[in-house]
Amino acid sequence: MPNITQNSGSATSPEVSNTLPKEVVTCLQNARFLHLATASNNVPHGSLMNYTYLPSSPYTSAPTIIMTTPPSSRKTHNLESNPLVSLLVHDWVSHRPSTTHSAPRSGSLAELLIGMNTASLSRISCTINGVAELVPNGSEQERWYRQQHLANNTFGGEEEAYSSSPVGGGLWPGAGGGAPGEEETREGDGGTRCYVEGEEVRVVVVKIRDGRIADWKGQVRDFVIRDGEDLGEGLANGAHG
């Protein structure tokens, strides 16, 4: 297996621990979505995913990410042939600066708030590598993981006001197949109606093995999860910057 530090001259020896670095935990606890990379036959595929982070579970002592996926999706087919995955989660501000409005005047309250927001959010990104498992349908394990994921991705009240996708229409009106007048799934509620609650979706758990933390200055730190269940197996996937 490739050494985890091969691809960066600035990286030091990886931190080896039974738990994730605190920066990664904070990022996973605060972010709403992550990017999932899968591959099959050397063809990569990226997906934006709702997720749930667990430091451990009744089924593994390793840090775990829970996701759900439609059985017919490309990522599901990829996972069936190649369980090695890479995840990207970050706390960077994701908005592109406006080019249509004048910038706030120097010293204004708006400028101060923008600066505070950038300082508090634009800190790190985390690349996380692991091994994914499609949990067997109808199993107690699937039921337990689904409950955790649903509880973590059900939003309401004030959080609905910050939905990232409006209800109604979509890019291709009528393509959703829903009954007339039926409320469409809102991404801002975690996609629970379609991607979590639906009985047909597959539950995916990713056992975290290693990764890399990068800050906004380009500095990096590598980490490896030492799992007592898997000692001696080696790294599942090298971390790459």
N, C-alpha and C positions, 0 to 999 in steps of 0.2 A: 504494500500500500504506500502511496506517496506520503512524504513527511508533511505534516500540517503547516510547517513554516517555510516550505520551499519557495513559495511564490512572492515573498516579500522580504526585502533586505532589512526593513525596519521592524519586523516582528521578532519577538523574543520567544523563548521556549514556552509552550502552551501551559496555562494553568490547569492542573489536574485536580478535580474535586468530584464529590458525590452530588453536588448541587450546582445550579447555574450561577454565574456571577450576578451580583445584585443589580448591576445596570441592565442586564438582559431581563431579569425578572421584572424590574420596574417598567421596562419598555413593553413587555408582553402583557403586563397588567393594565397598562394605560392605552395601548393602541387598539383601534377598532377592527382593523383588517390586517392581514398579512399577504404576501405574495408567495405562492407555491409554485415551485419548478419541478416538473416531472419530465421523464424522457423515455422514449422507446425507439429502438433501432437507430440510436444516435440522433433522433429528432427531438429537440426540446419543446416544451410547452409550458406557458406561464398562466397562472390563474390568480385572481383576487378572491380571497377567502375570508369568511367569518371563521372564528376559531375560539377555542377555550384552552387555556394553559392550566395544567395541574402539576405541582411539584412532585407528586407521586400519586399512585392509585392502588386500589386493592389488587390490581392485576400486574403491577410492576413498580419497582422502587425507583425507576428512572424518571426524570422529568418528561412530561408527555404533552403533546398538542393534539386536541380533538378537532376534527373537521367532518363535514358531511358532503357527499357528492352524488349527483344523479348516476344511476348505474350505466347509463348510455353515454356518459361524457367521455371526452378524450382523456382527461386525467385519470378516470377510473380504469380505462383500458391500459393506460401507461403503467399504472400501479400494479395491475395484474401481471405484467411482464417484467417490471423493474421496480422494486420497492424502495430504492435509494432516492431520496428527495432532498431538496434544498429549500429553505424558507428565508424570506427577507422581511424583517419587521423594523420599523424606524419611528422616531419621534420628530422627524423633520417637518417643518411647515410645508404643506404640499401645494399651496396656492402659487400660481405664477403671478408675479407682480403685474398690476394693471398698467396697460399702455394707453388707455383711453381717458384717464383722469389725471389731473395735475397732482403732483406729489404734495403731501402736507407741508406746510411752511415750517421752516426750521424753528424748533422750540415749541411747536404746537403740542396739544394733548394727544392728538392722533399719532404724531411721530413718536411720542413717549410710549404710548401703548403698543405700537408696532415694534418698537425696540425691545420692550419687556416681553412681548409674545415670542419674538425671535430668539431672545436670550434663553427663555424657559423651555422652548420646544426644539430648537435646532441644535441637537447635541450628538446623538449617536445613531448608527444603523447597526443591525445585528444580522449576520448571515448564520443560519442554523442548519446543520446537516443531521440527517437521521434516517431511520428505517421506518417505512410506513407499513401498516397492516390494515387490510380491509376486514373489519370485525365480522365474524360469521352472522348471517341473518338469523334473527329470532333467538339469539343466545342471551343469557343473563348479562354477559359482558356488554353486548350491544345495548341492551336496555339501560344499563347503568351509565355508560358513556353518553348515550343520547339524552338522558335526564340532566346530566351535568352541563352538556352543551346547550340544551334548550334553556335552562335556568340562566346561563351566562349570556345568552343572546336574545332575550326577551326584554324589549324596552318599551317604555310608555311615558305618559306625562310630558314633562318638559323636554325629554330627549327626543320625542317625536318631531319637535320643531327644528331639530338639527339633522333631519334625514338627508342623506346624500342623494336620494333619488325621489323625484316627485311621483305621486300616484296618478295614474291615468295616462293613456296615450302610448307612451314609449316610442321607440324609433320606428317600429313597424306595427301600426294600429291593427288590431284584429288578429295578430299573430300569436297572441298568448293562449288562445283556445278557451278562455274563461267565458262563463255565461254572461249575457248582457246585463249590465248593471252591477256585476260582481266586483267587489273591491280588489284591486290588483295588489300583489305583494310589494311591499315597500322595502327597499334595501336598508333604509334607516332603522328598521326594526330587527335587523339581523337576518332578514330573509327567512324568518321562522316558518311562515306558512308553506313555503315551497322547499326550502333547503335544509330545514331541521325537523319540522313536525311531520313531513310527509313520510308515510310508512315505507315508500319504495326507495328512499334515499339510502345510500350505504354510509356507514359510519367508518371513518378513517382515523386511526391513531398513529401518531408519529413519535417514536421513542428517540429522544434527542441524544446524539452521540458526541458532537463537537461543533465548533463554530468560530466566528471571528467578530469582534466588536471594532467598529471604525468610527472615529469622531470626525467633526467637521474640519479638522486640521489635517486629516489624512493619516493620523496615527492609528495603529491597529494593535489589538491584543487577541491572541488565540486562546481557546479553552477546550478542554476535553472532559467529558463526563465519565467518571470511573464508576461503572455499574457492576456491583458484585455478582449479578446474574450472568454477566457476559465477559468476565475477565478472561483474557487470553485470546479473544476473537479478533482483536485489532480494531482499527477505526473503520467505520462503515463507509465513510465518504470524506475525503480530504477537504479542508476549508480553503477556499480560493477567494482572493480579494477581487 
